[in-house]
Amino acid sequence: MARLSRGAAWARLLAAPGGGRGVRGLSASAPRATVMAAWVIDSYGPNEVLRFTENAPFPAIRYPNEVIVKVLSAGLNPIDLSMRGGYGAATLRMRRDPLNVNRSGGEFPLILGRDVSGVVMECGLSVTCFRPGDKVSLKPGSLSHPEAAAVPYVASTAWSTLVNSAGLNKDNCSKKRVLIIGASGGVGTFAIQMVKAWGGHVTAVCSQNAEGLVRGLGADHVVDYATGAVDIKLKTLDKFDLILDSVGGDTERWAPGLLKPWAGARYITLVTPFLRNTDALGVADGMMQSALTIATKALKHFSKGVHYRWGFFAPSGPALDEVREMVDAGQIRPVVEQQFSFSQVPQAFLKLEKGHARGKVVVSVDGDGIQ
């Protein structure tokens, strides 16, 4: 099942249609299969919980604004790895069942994933911007499906952080000094290219063996974290207008000190306690705890003349439309570190689990290298 706005896909990935026929009460399209092949989990845990089945229930259109997508390629993200272990489980269970009428564990068997490139199979009655046979998410014409599957989640996160949280765009980014910590990962590789396309200056923090990659994407200066004393090295450089931190941990202690004080400079971290709080405390108390945490940190840093923010993935069709235009114009290219076949989903998760990302890990669901 995929819920889509124009250019943006919400999908359960790692699934391939197959089997018999069924009925779609809210669909304007012909009936499709009743079962499909999928990788599922029956409990949260390590990689061994992944299980292949050829009899996963085929999704049905439940609302008139939904579509069903035949997934041809799927991108993996670190959050998929975390959710395999139960991250966000209580929060998402509350979203699925706000009245708590279903038994605990009712989400299983669960299909993981959120990035997709594929073809629309069925459309709800109110869907006007997609038709069966359309490629999603309005796939850039210059990309294959495996490359396109590497785009939606990280591009939306980078866009949300740079545009919504940092206030940058193509008209005001010229000569802005941006520091990206964790620059060789999925979000980092997109953020580098966006800032450079808009005329900014990028300093990238990554390991030495990723230096060629980030420089090839446009980074002006590279700092190797593996040699230690990263904060000392960065303090020798000019102050920054923006810091995008996808690593968190100890970096939050020293990184805001690298910003230009009293100049509107912002430190934005993608590592937040939001879902951990709502998992542990419930939605209401967890949100209250998160609000208290960010308010305390924001006031602390504002007293020093800089702004503290959390960055999040935010689904946006218009944002992905902009990204698609930048991709087709040659300003951005997705970085696919390794591609796996559908039968190799457990190996893909293990690759992701090793860390030290160089872009994205992608699974070809319906053959390798499909155009």
HUFENKA-V823561 format. One record per backbone hydrogen bond with DSSP energy under -0.5 kcal/mol. NH is the residue of the N-H (numbers start at 1). CO is the residue of the C=O. If there is no record, write none. Layout:
NH;CO, NH;CO
This chain:
2;67, 3;10, 4;2, 5;8, 8;5, 10;3, 11;9, 12;1, 13;11, 16;37, 18;35, 22;32, 25;23, 26;61, 27;24, 28;123, 35;18, 36;56, 37;16, 38;53, 39;14, 40;38, 40;51, 41;110, 42;49, 45;84, 49;46, 50;47, 51;40, 53;38, 56;36, 58;34, 62;60, 66;63, 67;2, 68;122, 70;119, 71;69, 72;117, 73;117, 74;363, 75;115, 76;361, 80;77, 81;77, 82;78, 83;79, 84;80, 85;81, 85;82, 86;83, 87;82, 89;86, 92;88, 93;89, 94;90, 95;91, 96;92, 97;93, 100;97, 106;103, 108;105, 109;41, 110;41, 112;110, 114;75, 115;75, 117;73, 118;136, 119;70, 120;134, 121;68, 122;68, 124;66, 125;26, 126;64, 127;64, 127;124, 133;120, 134;131, 136;118, 138;135, 143;140, 145;370, 146;370, 148;144, 149;145, 150;146, 150;147, 151;148, 152;148, 155;151, 156;152, 157;153, 158;154, 159;155, 160;156, 161;157, 162;158, 163;159, 164;159, 164;160, 165;160, 166;161, 167;163, 168;162, 172;169, 173;169, 175;199, 176;173, 178;176, 178;201, 179;242, 180;178, 180;203, 181;179, 181;244, 182;180, 182;205, 183;180, 183;205, 185;182, 186;359, 189;185, 190;186, 191;187, 192;188, 193;189, 194;190, 195;191, 196;192, 197;193, 198;194, 199;196, 200;195, 201;176, 203;178, 204;221, 205;180, 206;204, 206;223, 210;207, 211;208, 214;210, 215;211, 216;212, 217;213, 218;215, 219;214, 220;202, 221;202, 223;204, 225;206, 225;223, 227;224, 228;225, 233;229, 234;230, 235;231, 236;232, 236;233, 237;234, 240;258, 241;177, 242;177, 243;266, 244;179, 245;243, 245;268, 246;181, 246;244, 251;248, 252;249, 253;250, 254;250, 255;251, 257;254, 258;255, 259;256, 260;240, 261;259, 262;305, 263;260, 263;305, 265;260, 266;241, 267;307, 268;243, 268;266, 269;309, 270;245, 272;270, 277;273, 278;274, 279;275, 280;276, 281;277, 282;278, 286;282, 287;283, 288;284, 289;285, 290;286, 291;287, 292;288, 293;289, 294;290, 295;291, 296;292, 297;293, 298;294, 299;295, 300;296, 301;297, 302;298, 303;299, 304;301, 305;302, 306;301, 307;265, 309;267, 311;269, 320;316, 321;317, 322;318, 323;319, 324;320, 325;321, 326;322, 327;323, 328;324, 329;325, 330;327, 331;326, 332;326, 336;334, 337;335, 337;360, 338;360, 340;362, 342;364, 344;341, 345;342, 348;344, 349;345, 350;346, 351;347, 352;348, 353;349, 354;350, 354;351, 355;352, 359;184, 360;335, 361;76, 362;338, 363;74, 364;340, 365;72, 365;363, 366;72, 366;367, 370;367
